[in-house]
Amino acid sequence: MSDSQDITLPVSAPGYGNWAIIKEALRGAQLDYTDGPIGRAIFLLAVPMVLETVLESVFAVVDVFFVARLGADAVATVGLTESMMVLIYTLAMGLGIGATATVARRIGEKDSDGASHAAAQAVVLGVIVAAVLGIGGALAAPTLLRLMGASPGVIANSRFTRVMLGGNVNVLMLFLVNAIFRGAGDAVIAMRVLWLANAINIFLGPMLIFGVGPFPRLGVVGAAVATNIGRGTGALYAISRLIRRGARVRVVRRHFRFDPALMWQMIRLSGSGTFQILVGSASWIGLVRVISSFGSAALAGYTIGFRVVIFALLPSWGLSNAAATMVGQALGARKPDRADRAVWIAGRYNLWFLGGVGVVFVALAGPIVSLFTSDPTVRSYAVGCLRIVALGFPFYAYGMVLTSAFNGAGDTWTPTWINLVVFWLWEIPIAYALAVWFHMGPRGAFISITVAYSTLALVSVWLFRKGRWKTKRV
């Protein structure tokens, strides 16, 4: 099939129905995504990527579901720690951006050995970063909580923070190796890795938090231990698939040989990608700092409400990641027009999904939040957060896909500058002004989130249409 055989719905591919194409997507067959109908290619990539990110979002929801039974201080501990873990996720995703872009470009060029070599260099870089952050984070956990404005009750739970920050190698390896698989188009492997990690976390979480059966009662610390065991097991499984015979990207000993030129390219791509995400992620710390000044109930409400939002947004990253893979491989195959069309089709799919979820969240915010807390004050804040943020979902749909498309092309600086302006020069000032100066409280911070992400989408559309990302070399 030629590239001109574009479709807007994957089921219109000849000979394919809904169930048949889903089964093909979940089977994990090695396909060439640089040719054939674009809509079907996106669907085949997106199904396992969406399921992968749904399971990653379950990590965020499961812990807070059980921890909420321990009280507002426990939930606030999770919220403050997660705001710090965002920096770890940032580094993991930044390294993943470089790995995905490089591996996808080599696969598009039909250079599988080059893709394997890039994967090995990325893993080495990830291990070095994890060692430094793990030691420093575990030692400084109580101090970091104090700097975040934590109450004495939250600081008393600092062991949770120590375990989460100290075990960051599990996060880095899980995100990084899965990014390698996505760049290669092996999204099913990444999905299976998250299935395994999440199943372990779901089982061990309540066991260790409440001390069920032979398991010790660890309270909020049990959530951290369960999460690290789950993620660590998933990371080991992912690495085992990376060294397995017959894999599209198979790493062997010679690929770990230090390559200064390639390592520098990985650092350059990953560094700008990390800074890009850091700019956006660090802004959440600023928001949390504003909200925490209104007490643990406000912070707990924000934590619950935004965890539910993450549950909706992370599946959308599956579609966004599919677009990034399509862009990287299409540019590697020297088909920029195919890359362009893939992005707009993925954006349209994401709009349909997030638009529907947004309507549900606005209409059913109360019942949804009630699953996590019965505290009326916490519930009020959580419902407000969920409804206000959900109003911007149609804008987020395109913003997420376009940002990933820039990264898939190796143009990591464009979304970096967008994030810097939108989040630090726009979102944070609006949050502080509305919450403090206009006496709107946490609700003002929630409004700033919707305004910022809607602005990001509009700016991204304008810059994407200029087409400079098509000229990037990786």
Backbone torsions as a table, in degrees:
resi	resn	phi	psi	omega
1	MET	NA	144.6	179.4
2	SER	-92.4	166.8	179.5
3	ASP	-65.6	-21.5	-177.7
4	SER	-70.6	-14.8	180.0
5	GLN	-82.6	63.8	-178.8
6	ASP	-82.7	150.9	177.0
7	ILE	-138.6	155.7	177.9
8	THR	-98.5	-21.0	176.0
9	LEU	-126.6	130.2	-175.9
10	PRO	-62.2	-29.3	-176.9
11	VAL	-69.1	-8.9	179.4
12	SER	-83.3	-2.1	176.5
13	ALA	-64.5	135.0	-176.6
14	PRO	-54.7	129.8	174.9
15	GLY	83.6	5.2	-176.2
16	TYR	-119.9	134.5	169.6
17	GLY	-111.6	179.3	-177.5
18	ASN	-56.0	-51.8	-174.6
19	TRP	-68.8	-36.7	-178.9
20	ALA	-63.8	-43.0	-177.4
21	ILE	-73.6	-31.1	176.0
22	ILE	-66.8	-42.2	178.5
23	LYS	-62.6	-39.1	177.9
24	GLU	-65.0	-40.0	179.7
25	ALA	-64.1	-37.7	-177.0
26	LEU	-82.9	-17.8	179.6
27	ARG	-70.2	-31.5	176.1
28	GLY	82.3	27.1	177.8
29	ALA	-66.1	146.8	179.6
30	GLN	-80.5	114.5	-175.8
31	LEU	-120.0	162.4	176.1
32	ASP	-96.8	108.2	-177.0
33	TYR	-89.0	5.8	178.5
34	THR	-92.6	2.8	-179.9
35	ASP	-143.9	162.0	178.1
36	GLY	92.4	177.6	-178.3
37	PRO	-58.3	130.2	-175.1
38	ILE	-69.4	-43.7	-178.7
39	GLY	-58.7	-43.3	179.0
40	ARG	-66.2	-39.5	179.0
41	ALA	-62.3	-43.4	178.5
42	ILE	-63.1	-42.4	-179.2
43	PHE	-62.8	-43.4	180.0
44	LEU	-62.9	-36.8	176.8
45	LEU	-76.0	-40.3	-170.5
46	ALA	-73.2	-34.0	-176.5
47	VAL	-56.5	-55.2	177.8
48	PRO	-68.2	-31.7	179.0
49	MET	-67.6	-39.4	177.4
50	VAL	-65.4	-45.0	179.0
51	LEU	-63.3	-36.3	176.8
52	GLU	-61.1	-49.4	-176.5
53	THR	-74.2	-27.2	172.2
54	VAL	-60.6	-44.1	-179.7
55	LEU	-68.0	-35.7	175.5
56	GLU	-64.3	-37.9	178.7
57	SER	-68.5	-27.7	177.4
58	VAL	-64.0	-32.9	174.7
59	PHE	-53.1	-45.9	-176.2
60	ALA	-68.3	-34.1	-175.3
61	VAL	-85.3	-39.7	-175.9
62	VAL	-59.4	-48.1	-177.4
63	ASP	-60.3	-48.2	-177.3
64	VAL	-69.3	-26.9	177.8
65	PHE	-61.3	-46.6	-179.3
66	PHE	-80.6	-39.1	-178.7
67	VAL	-64.5	-30.5	-179.6
68	ALA	-58.0	-24.4	178.1
69	ARG	-71.6	-11.8	-178.5
70	LEU	-94.1	-5.3	176.8
71	GLY	112.0	172.1	-174.7
72	ALA	-64.9	-37.1	-179.6
73	ASP	-63.7	-39.2	179.2
74	ALA	-65.7	-44.4	178.5
75	VAL	-64.3	-41.6	178.7
76	ALA	-63.1	-35.3	176.6
77	THR	-61.4	-44.7	177.8
78	VAL	-62.7	-42.2	-178.5
79	GLY	-63.9	-45.2	179.6
80	LEU	-67.7	-40.7	179.2
81	THR	-64.8	-41.2	178.6
82	GLU	-64.2	-32.8	177.6
83	SER	-65.5	-29.4	174.5
84	MET	-81.3	-37.9	177.3
85	MET	-63.2	-22.1	176.0
86	VAL	-54.9	-34.9	178.3
87	LEU	-66.4	-35.9	176.2
88	ILE	-68.0	-45.3	177.4
89	TYR	-59.8	-35.8	179.7
90	THR	-61.4	-48.5	179.0
91	LEU	-63.5	-40.8	179.7
92	ALA	-63.1	-45.1	-179.9
93	MET	-70.6	-33.3	177.1
94	GLY	-64.0	-46.1	175.1
95	LEU	-62.0	-37.2	179.1
96	GLY	-64.9	-35.9	178.0
97	ILE	-60.8	-47.2	179.2
98	GLY	-63.5	-41.7	-179.5
99	ALA	-66.4	-45.4	-179.3
100	THR	-62.2	-46.8	-178.1
101	ALA	-62.3	-44.3	-177.3
102	THR	-70.4	-46.2	-179.4
103	VAL	-64.7	-43.7	-179.9
104	ALA	-61.9	-40.7	-179.9
105	ARG	-64.9	-41.7	179.2
106	ARG	-67.1	-38.5	178.2
107	ILE	-64.8	-40.8	177.1
108	GLY	-62.0	-30.2	178.2
109	GLU	-85.6	0.1	-177.8
110	LYS	65.3	33.6	179.7
111	ASP	-111.5	79.5	-176.0
112	SER	-68.2	-33.8	179.0
113	ASP	-67.1	-38.1	176.9
114	GLY	-64.6	-36.5	177.7
115	ALA	-65.4	-40.7	179.3
116	SER	-65.5	-40.7	179.7
117	HIS	-63.9	-42.2	178.1
118	ALA	-63.6	-39.3	179.8
119	ALA	-62.2	-43.4	-179.4
120	ALA	-63.7	-43.1	179.4
121	GLN	-62.8	-36.9	179.1
122	ALA	-66.8	-39.4	179.2
123	VAL	-63.9	-44.1	178.5
124	VAL	-59.2	-45.8	179.3
125	LEU	-60.4	-41.0	179.8
126	GLY	-64.2	-39.8	179.6
127	VAL	-64.3	-42.0	179.7
128	ILE	-62.0	-47.6	-179.8
129	VAL	-61.7	-42.5	-177.6
130	ALA	-63.4	-39.7	-178.8
131	ALA	-62.7	-44.3	-178.9
132	VAL	-65.5	-47.6	-176.7
133	LEU	-69.6	-35.5	-178.3
134	GLY	-63.4	-45.7	-179.4
135	ILE	-66.4	-49.8	-178.8
136	GLY	-62.8	-42.6	-177.9
137	GLY	-66.6	-41.6	-179.3
138	ALA	-64.9	-39.9	-178.5
139	LEU	-70.6	-35.2	-172.3
140	ALA	-98.5	9.6	-173.3
141	ALA	-53.8	-53.1	-178.7
142	PRO	-61.3	-39.3	179.3
143	THR	-63.4	-41.2	179.5
144	LEU	-64.0	-38.6	178.1
145	LEU	-64.3	-40.5	178.5
146	ARG	-62.9	-41.8	179.5
147	LEU	-63.4	-26.6	179.3
148	MET	-84.1	3.2	177.6
149	GLY	81.3	25.9	-178.2
150	ALA	-68.5	146.7	175.8
151	SER	-77.9	164.4	177.8
152	PRO	-55.4	-36.0	178.6
153	GLY	-64.2	-34.4	178.5
154	VAL	-74.4	-42.8	179.9
155	ILE	-61.9	-30.4	177.2
156	ALA	-63.2	-19.9	178.8
157	ASN	-97.7	23.0	-172.9
158	SER	-64.2	-17.4	177.0
159	ARG	-62.1	-33.6	175.5
160	PHE	-58.0	-46.1	-178.8
161	THR	-65.3	-40.1	178.7
162	ARG	-59.8	-46.1	-177.8
163	VAL	-65.5	-42.4	-178.2
164	MET	-66.7	-46.4	-178.8
165	LEU	-71.2	-38.8	-179.8
166	GLY	-66.8	-27.7	-179.4
167	GLY	-95.8	25.9	-175.1
168	ASN	-65.5	-18.5	178.9
169	VAL	-60.0	-31.7	178.4
170	ASN	-65.3	-40.5	178.1
171	VAL	-65.4	-48.1	-176.3
172	LEU	-61.3	-46.7	-178.4
173	MET	-67.8	-39.2	-179.7
174	LEU	-62.9	-48.7	-179.5
175	PHE	-66.6	-43.1	-172.7
176	LEU	-69.1	-49.1	-178.1
177	VAL	-67.1	-37.1	175.9
178	ASN	-64.5	-34.3	176.2
179	ALA	-63.8	-36.7	177.0
180	ILE	-63.1	-45.6	179.1
181	PHE	-62.8	-40.3	179.4
182	ARG	-64.1	-41.8	178.9
183	GLY	-60.9	-33.4	179.4
184	ALA	-80.9	-9.8	-176.7
185	GLY	87.7	7.2	178.4
186	ASP	-94.0	58.4	-174.5
187	ALA	-68.0	-24.7	-178.8
188	VAL	-64.5	-35.7	179.0
189	ILE	-63.4	-45.6	178.8
190	ALA	-60.0	-38.1	178.4
191	MET	-63.8	-45.4	-178.7
192	ARG	-65.2	-35.0	176.9
193	VAL	-59.1	-45.2	-179.7
194	LEU	-70.3	-32.9	174.6
195	TRP	-56.4	-49.5	-178.0
196	LEU	-63.8	-49.7	-177.4
197	ALA	-61.1	-42.4	-176.2
198	ASN	-73.0	-36.8	178.5
199	ALA	-60.6	-42.2	178.8
200	ILE	-65.4	-42.0	-179.5
201	ASN	-65.0	-43.0	-179.6
202	ILE	-62.7	-39.1	180.0
203	PHE	-72.4	-48.7	-174.4
204	LEU	-75.2	-27.7	-176.8
205	GLY	-51.7	-65.3	-179.7
206	PRO	-64.5	-30.9	179.1
207	MET	-60.4	-46.0	-175.6
208	LEU	-84.5	-27.5	178.7
209	ILE	-70.7	-45.7	-173.5
210	PHE	-103.4	-4.9	179.1
211	GLY	70.0	49.6	-178.9
212	VAL	-77.7	133.5	176.9
213	GLY	59.4	-130.9	-176.7
214	PRO	-79.1	-4.5	-176.9
215	PHE	-80.1	142.3	178.5
216	PRO	-72.0	149.9	177.2
217	ARG	-85.0	107.2	-176.3
218	LEU	-106.9	-3.6	-178.9
219	GLY	63.9	-141.5	-176.9
220	VAL	-62.9	-28.4	178.1
221	VAL	-63.5	-31.3	179.1
222	GLY	-60.1	-32.9	177.3
223	ALA	-64.1	-39.8	179.3
224	ALA	-68.0	-42.2	179.5
225	VAL	-63.2	-45.0	179.9
226	ALA	-62.3	-43.0	-179.8
227	THR	-62.6	-42.5	-178.8
228	ASN	-69.4	-37.6	177.0
229	ILE	-64.6	-43.9	179.6
230	GLY	-62.3	-50.0	-179.4
231	ARG	-65.5	-39.0	179.3
232	GLY	-62.4	-42.1	178.0
233	THR	-64.6	-41.6	177.6
234	GLY	-62.3	-40.5	-179.8
235	ALA	-64.2	-41.0	178.8
236	LEU	-63.8	-40.1	177.5
237	TYR	-64.4	-40.9	179.9
238	ALA	-62.1	-43.4	180.0
239	ILE	-64.7	-36.7	178.9
240	SER	-62.8	-33.9	177.7
241	ARG	-74.7	-23.8	-179.8
242	LEU	-74.3	-25.5	-178.4
243	ILE	-104.8	6.8	-177.0
244	ARG	-78.0	141.6	177.4
245	ARG	-64.2	141.6	177.1
246	GLY	89.2	-4.8	179.6
247	ALA	-72.0	149.1	178.1
248	ARG	-61.9	-41.1	173.0
249	VAL	-116.1	101.9	-179.2
250	ARG	-114.2	121.7	-177.6
251	VAL	-95.9	129.0	174.5
252	VAL	-122.5	177.7	-171.7
253	ARG	-56.8	-41.3	-175.5
254	ARG	-65.4	-23.0	179.9
255	HIS	-71.3	-17.7	179.1
256	PHE	-85.6	-4.1	178.1
257	ARG	-60.0	128.1	-174.1
258	PHE	-57.9	125.3	-179.7
259	ASP	-122.7	96.4	-174.6
260	PRO	-55.5	-42.1	-176.9
261	ALA	-66.1	-47.1	-179.4
262	LEU	-68.6	-40.3	178.8
263	MET	-60.9	-41.1	179.0
264	TRP	-65.2	-39.6	177.6
265	GLN	-62.9	-40.9	178.4
266	MET	-64.6	-41.5	179.1
267	ILE	-64.7	-40.6	-179.1
268	ARG	-64.5	-48.1	178.7
269	LEU	-66.8	-46.9	-178.5
270	SER	-69.0	-35.2	-179.9
271	GLY	-64.2	-47.7	178.8
272	SER	-69.2	-35.0	177.0
273	GLY	-65.8	-40.5	178.0
274	THR	-65.0	-44.3	179.6
275	PHE	-62.4	-38.4	177.9
276	GLN	-58.3	-50.2	-178.8
277	ILE	-71.5	-35.3	179.1
278	LEU	-59.9	-40.3	179.4
279	VAL	-60.0	-44.0	179.4
280	GLY	-74.5	-42.7	-177.2
281	SER	-68.1	-41.9	-179.3
282	ALA	-62.7	-25.5	178.3
283	SER	-64.7	-27.3	177.0
284	TRP	-66.1	-32.8	176.4
285	ILE	-63.5	-40.8	176.7
286	GLY	-61.8	-41.6	178.2
287	LEU	-64.8	-43.8	179.3
288	VAL	-61.7	-38.4	179.3
289	ARG	-63.1	-39.6	177.5
290	VAL	-65.5	-46.4	-176.7
291	ILE	-68.6	-38.3	-177.5
292	SER	-63.3	-21.8	179.3
293	SER	-69.7	-11.9	178.8
294	PHE	-98.8	7.8	173.5
295	GLY	106.1	167.9	-177.5
296	SER	-64.9	-33.3	-179.3
297	ALA	-64.5	-43.3	178.3
298	ALA	-63.9	-42.1	-179.5
299	LEU	-67.1	-40.1	177.9
300	ALA	-64.9	-40.5	178.0
301	GLY	-63.2	-42.9	176.5
302	TYR	-61.5	-44.1	-178.3
303	THR	-59.9	-45.9	-179.9
304	ILE	-66.3	-49.7	-178.4
305	GLY	-59.7	-44.4	-176.6
306	PHE	-76.0	-27.4	173.3
307	ARG	-61.7	-39.3	177.8
308	VAL	-66.4	-39.4	176.7
309	VAL	-60.9	-43.9	178.4
310	ILE	-59.3	-37.5	179.1
311	PHE	-57.6	-34.3	179.4
312	ALA	-82.9	-39.4	-173.8
313	LEU	-74.8	-35.4	-177.0
314	LEU	-62.4	-38.9	173.1
315	PRO	-59.0	-33.4	178.2
316	SER	-66.3	-27.4	174.6
317	TRP	-65.3	-24.1	175.9
318	GLY	-61.4	-47.0	176.1
319	LEU	-64.4	-38.5	179.8
320	SER	-65.2	-41.7	177.5
321	ASN	-65.1	-35.5	176.4
322	ALA	-62.4	-41.6	177.9
323	ALA	-62.8	-40.7	179.7
324	ALA	-62.5	-43.4	178.1
325	THR	-63.3	-44.5	178.8
326	MET	-59.9	-43.1	-179.4
327	VAL	-64.5	-48.3	-178.5
328	GLY	-61.5	-45.6	-178.7
329	GLN	-70.8	-37.4	179.6
330	ALA	-66.2	-40.8	177.5
331	LEU	-67.4	-36.1	175.4
332	GLY	-62.5	-33.2	177.7
333	ALA	-87.2	5.2	179.4
334	ARG	61.5	48.4	177.7
335	LYS	-129.0	69.3	-176.4
336	PRO	-63.4	-32.9	179.5
337	ASP	-65.8	-35.7	177.0
338	ARG	-64.9	-41.1	178.0
339	ALA	-60.5	-44.5	-178.7
340	ASP	-60.8	-47.7	-178.5
341	ARG	-65.2	-35.6	-179.3
342	ALA	-61.7	-37.9	-178.0
343	VAL	-65.5	-45.4	-178.3
344	TRP	-68.9	-34.0	176.6
345	ILE	-67.0	-44.0	178.3
346	ALA	-62.7	-38.8	178.0
347	GLY	-62.4	-39.4	179.0
348	ARG	-66.3	-43.0	176.4
349	TYR	-58.7	-43.1	-177.8
350	ASN	-66.3	-35.2	177.8
351	LEU	-63.1	-44.2	178.8
352	TRP	-60.2	-43.5	-177.4
353	PHE	-69.0	-56.2	-175.0
354	LEU	-67.7	-33.2	176.9
355	GLY	-59.8	-44.0	178.7
356	GLY	-65.3	-42.2	179.1
357	VAL	-63.9	-39.4	179.5
358	GLY	-59.7	-42.1	178.5
359	VAL	-61.5	-43.1	179.5
360	VAL	-62.6	-44.0	-178.1
361	PHE	-65.4	-40.3	179.3
362	VAL	-65.5	-41.9	-176.3
363	ALA	-76.5	-34.8	-171.9
364	LEU	-118.7	26.5	-178.2
365	ALA	-57.1	-43.3	-178.1
366	GLY	-59.1	-57.0	178.8
367	PRO	-59.6	-36.6	-179.9
368	ILE	-63.8	-48.4	-178.7
369	VAL	-65.4	-32.3	-179.5
370	SER	-62.6	-19.9	176.6
371	LEU	-68.9	-20.6	-174.0
372	PHE	-107.5	-25.1	-177.2
373	THR	-154.6	148.3	174.8
374	SER	-110.7	-2.3	178.0
375	ASP	-69.1	118.7	-174.8
376	PRO	-63.4	-34.3	179.9
377	THR	-70.3	-47.5	178.0
378	VAL	-61.4	-42.4	-179.2
379	ARG	-60.6	-40.8	-179.6
380	SER	-61.4	-45.6	178.7
381	TYR	-64.7	-41.6	-177.8
382	ALA	-65.3	-42.1	178.9
383	VAL	-63.1	-43.2	178.5
384	GLY	-61.2	-43.9	178.5
385	CYS	-60.6	-48.2	-176.0
386	LEU	-62.5	-45.7	-177.1
387	ARG	-68.5	-44.4	-176.4
388	ILE	-66.3	-45.6	-178.6
389	VAL	-67.4	-36.7	-178.5
390	ALA	-64.3	-24.2	179.7
391	LEU	-62.0	-24.9	-178.8
392	GLY	-93.8	5.8	-175.7
393	PHE	-56.5	-40.7	179.2
394	PRO	-59.4	-35.8	176.9
395	PHE	-71.8	-42.1	-178.5
396	TYR	-57.8	-33.8	-175.3
397	ALA	-55.0	-50.2	-179.7
398	TYR	-76.7	-35.8	-180.0
399	GLY	-60.3	-41.9	-179.4
400	MET	-65.2	-44.6	-178.5
401	VAL	-66.7	-43.7	-177.7
402	LEU	-66.4	-39.9	177.5
403	THR	-61.9	-44.1	177.8
404	SER	-64.7	-35.2	179.3
405	ALA	-64.3	-43.5	175.5
406	PHE	-56.6	-46.5	-178.1
407	ASN	-65.8	-39.5	178.7
408	GLY	-62.5	-28.0	177.8
409	ALA	-83.2	-7.5	-176.3
410	GLY	86.7	5.9	178.9
411	ASP	-92.2	72.4	-173.2
412	THR	-81.1	-17.4	-176.8
413	TRP	-78.8	-29.8	179.4
414	THR	-60.5	-52.7	177.2
415	PRO	-67.1	-23.4	176.8
416	THR	-63.0	-48.5	-179.9
417	TRP	-66.7	-36.0	177.0
418	ILE	-61.5	-47.2	-179.9
419	ASN	-61.4	-41.4	-178.0
420	LEU	-60.3	-46.8	-178.2
421	VAL	-70.8	-48.3	-173.1
422	VAL	-68.6	-43.2	-173.9
423	PHE	-87.1	-41.3	-175.1
424	TRP	-91.0	-35.4	-178.9
425	LEU	-95.2	-4.3	-176.0
426	TRP	-127.1	-60.9	-173.5
427	GLU	-64.7	-53.9	-175.8
428	ILE	-61.1	-47.1	176.9
429	PRO	-59.8	-39.3	178.3
430	ILE	-64.3	-42.7	-179.8
431	ALA	-60.2	-47.3	-178.4
432	TYR	-66.4	-42.4	-177.8
433	ALA	-64.0	-47.1	-178.2
434	LEU	-69.4	-42.0	-176.0
435	ALA	-72.0	-40.9	-172.6
436	VAL	-102.0	-57.6	-175.1
437	TRP	-66.8	-40.8	-178.7
438	PHE	-96.4	7.3	172.8
439	HIS	56.8	36.0	178.0
440	MET	-90.2	-9.3	179.8
441	GLY	65.7	-154.1	-179.0
442	PRO	-54.6	-29.6	-179.8
443	ARG	-58.7	-35.5	177.9
444	GLY	-63.7	-38.2	177.2
445	ALA	-67.1	-37.7	178.6
446	PHE	-63.7	-41.1	179.3
447	ILE	-63.0	-37.8	-178.6
448	SER	-62.9	-31.0	178.5
449	ILE	-63.9	-47.7	-179.8
450	THR	-63.3	-43.7	-179.8
451	VAL	-62.8	-44.5	-176.5
452	ALA	-65.0	-46.9	-177.1
453	TYR	-71.1	-28.6	174.8
454	SER	-69.2	-40.3	177.0
455	THR	-63.0	-42.7	179.7
456	LEU	-57.8	-42.0	-179.4
457	ALA	-62.9	-45.2	-177.9
458	LEU	-64.7	-42.7	179.1
459	VAL	-66.3	-40.0	-179.4
460	SER	-63.6	-40.3	177.8
461	VAL	-59.8	-45.6	-178.3
462	TRP	-61.5	-46.0	-177.6
463	LEU	-73.0	-34.7	-179.9
464	PHE	-64.1	-39.0	-179.1
465	ARG	-65.8	-20.0	177.3
466	LYS	-68.3	-28.1	171.9
467	GLY	80.3	11.9	-178.8
468	ARG	-67.6	-24.3	180.0
469	TRP	-62.1	-22.7	-178.9
470	LYS	-69.7	-17.1	-175.8
471	THR	-95.2	-2.6	-177.0
472	LYS	-70.7	138.2	177.2
473	ARG	-110.9	137.5	-179.6
474	VAL	-125.6	NA	NA
